[in-house]
Amino acid sequence: MPDFLVDDELQCRRYRPSRTPTARLVCFPHAAGSATFSVPFASALSPDADVVAMRHPERQDRRPEQPLTDVDALVDQIHDILLRQPPLPVTFERPHK
């Protein structure tokens, strides 16, 4: 399993860490949601899938943080976190109706 830096752990959560990941699924909760939205994905996918749940500011352990008002800043943060991970094929999941 890839190691996160301390700040990364606040922004990401792995509910079922993979010891031998071959691909990564990055999950985003809906606007008012939390990272636990990704638990069904982590449970349903192969143990080789590295399921990374993103956490929004002001949710769960990030509750004390100020909200981000610039989506570009949020994208930059997520991009920086993913660049620190070992390279794997990546798929992004976003909530939809």
N, C-alpha and C positions, 0 to 999 in steps of 0.2 A: 504494500500500500504506500502511495506517495506521502511524504511528510508535508504538513502545512506549517507555515510560520504562525506565530501566535495570533497576529492580526488576521491571518487567513481563516483561522478557526472560528473567529467571530462572524465571518461572512459566509462561511461554508460549513456544511455538516454532511458527514457520511454515516448513514444509519446502519449499513452493512458493509463495512470495509472489505475490499478485495485484496487478497495477498498476491494475486497474479493477474492484474488487470490487462485486458487486451483491447478494451475500448472504454470510452468515457461518455456518460450521459449527464449533461448539466441541466438541472431542473430549476425552473423559476416558478415560485408560487404566484397566485393571482394577487392583485394589488393589496388587498387586505389580509392576505393569507400568510402562512408561515412555512418554514422549511419542511415540516412534517407532511406537507402535501406530497412529498416524493417517496414516502415510506412504501406505498403500494408498488411503485416502480422498482425500488431496491429489493423488495421481497419477490417480485415476479420474474426479474431478469436473472440471467446466468450469474453464478458467483464470479465469473471473470469480468463482469461489467462494473466499472468504477462509477457509481451513481453519486454525483455531487449535488447536494441541495443548497441553493443560494438562499441567503437570509437578507431580507430587506432591513434597512435602518429602521429603528423604532419597533422592531419585532423580536420576540424571544430574548436571547442574550444581548441583543443590540438595542434593547429598549432605551437605555440612557442617551443614545446618540441623537444628534440633531438630524432632522430629515434632509435628504438631498433634494435640492431644487433644480439640479442640472442633470438630465439623463446622460449627457456625455461624460460627466464625472463618474457616474455609476458604471457605465460601460468601460471606462478606463480602468477602474478598480477591478472589475471582473476580469478584464483582459490581462492585467498584471498578475493576478492570482493564477490564472490558467497558464501563463507563460512560465511560472515557477514550477509547474508540474512536469513530470516526465512526459515526453511526447506520446500521445495515443490518438487514434482516430476519435473524433469528438462529434457528438450529436447534441443538439439543444432541444429541450422540451419546454414549451410555454403553455400556460393554461389557455383554454379557449371555451367558447360556449357553442 
